[in-house]
Every structure is written in structure tokens, then in C-alpha cells.
Amino acid sequence: MWSLPLRAAILSVLLLAVLLGAWELAVQAPGAGARVPGPSKLFAHAVQELSHPFYDAGPNDKGIGIQLAYSIGRVLAGYSLAALLAIPIGFVIGMSPMWQRALDPYIQVLKPISPLAWMPLALYVIKDSGASSIFVIFICSIWPMLINTAFGVASVRRDYINVARTHELSRFETATQVILPAAAPTILTGMRISIGISWLVIVAAEMLVGGTGIGYYVWNEWNNLNLASVIFSILMIGVIGMLLDLLLARAQRLVQYAD
């Protein structure tokens, strides 16, 4: 009897084969008019792109590897800055009902604002498209991490805190040795949500500001009516997003524990 993961993998491959087959048949069917490139043409284009992903022929002609590297760098920069701020503040909010009540109105006002709404202000103040994109990633990343950290810290079982008091641990020792390990799975959940949102937002931000990055690359290829490049870029965006999520999912499993 095949295991469940193996059966799921086989089913996934079959679904992909059916989808690609239907796609290829649709684009090969007789009929006039422009068509979306089929899987065979897309595969040939992917081989061409991936054979020289880091070529640099000028400001408007860079390989997809370079463009992805720009985007990943901006995401990691903004995401890291958000984590450095959100997790400590979330700790304070989770441990102090007074701070939670004091900061909650600001969080509720700022959290619903679209990250892209900050872009004009960021461009005006920072006057650099790359740094402005990092700021937008910072803004969109901070809220899931802050809220999940506060919730995870506030949800730590009182039994754990009481044991720490029994052993006369200081507040710092209690926070680092008791609360942090107990809240870590919830904190990593917020970080996992944030990395997905960051990768979504960077594509849109780079489409707005241009210059470099995978978002700019997609928009530039669309302006050149190169649909094969557009579709290939979309697939690469999905693959990178999946890999980023898998990394955080792996980290999340490492800190999980059984009660």
C-alpha cells in the first residue's frame, strides 16, 4: 500500500500533466488571433533564460537572476528591520496590559493602510526607489510579526510563569528562558505570514517605481509584448515565494514542542 505522501505526490504530478496538456492543446487549436504561449514554447524560453540568468547588458536589459536578487535583497532587508522592531515591541505588548491598551489604537489605525499607499511619501522623503521599496516591505511585514508575538507572549501558560517565579528567575531570564521558547511557534507563524506578504508587495512596488527587480522585469517584458517572459517571470515569482515559505515552515517545526 502506497503511503499518503506518495499518493499525494502522484496525484499532484497527474494534475500538472493534465493542466499542461490542456493548455498546449488550447494554444495549438486552429483559430485566428494572438494566443498565450503554450508550455512547449514556455519551456524553450525558460531554458534560454536560465542558461544565462545573470547577464547584464545595460540598465534595461538584465537577466532574471539579477532581477530576482534585487527583489530578494529588498525583501530580506525590509523584513529583517521589521523583525528587529516588531518582536521586541510585541513582547512588551504581550507582557504588559497597559502597553497593549496604549499602543492598540495606533496599531488598529496603521495596520489596515495599504503598504503601497506609503510609496509616494517614501519616495518624497527618501528620494531613492530601492530604499523606498525596502521601507514599504518594512511597513507590510511589521504587523503580522508584532501581533503574533504579542498574542504568543500573552498566551503563555501561567503555570510556566509560576514555575519561573518559584525558581526565582529574573524578569529577563523569565522572558528569554520561559516565555520566548513557549511563544516561539506563534512568533514564527507571524514571521511566515510576513514573508509571504513581503514577497507579494515587492512585486507591485517595483512595478510602480521601476529600475530593477522582478516586478520591474515583468512590467518591462509586458511593455515589450514578450508574454513568454511575463509568464516565466510569474512562475519564478511563485517558486521563490514557495521556497521562502518552506524555509520559515522548517524553522517553525524546529521550535514546536509538545505540551
Helices and strands as residue ranges (DSSP letters): H 4-28, H 39-51, H 64-95, H 97-110, G 115-118, H 119-126, H 129-154, H 158-166, H 171-174, I 175-179, H 180-209, H 214-223, H 227-255
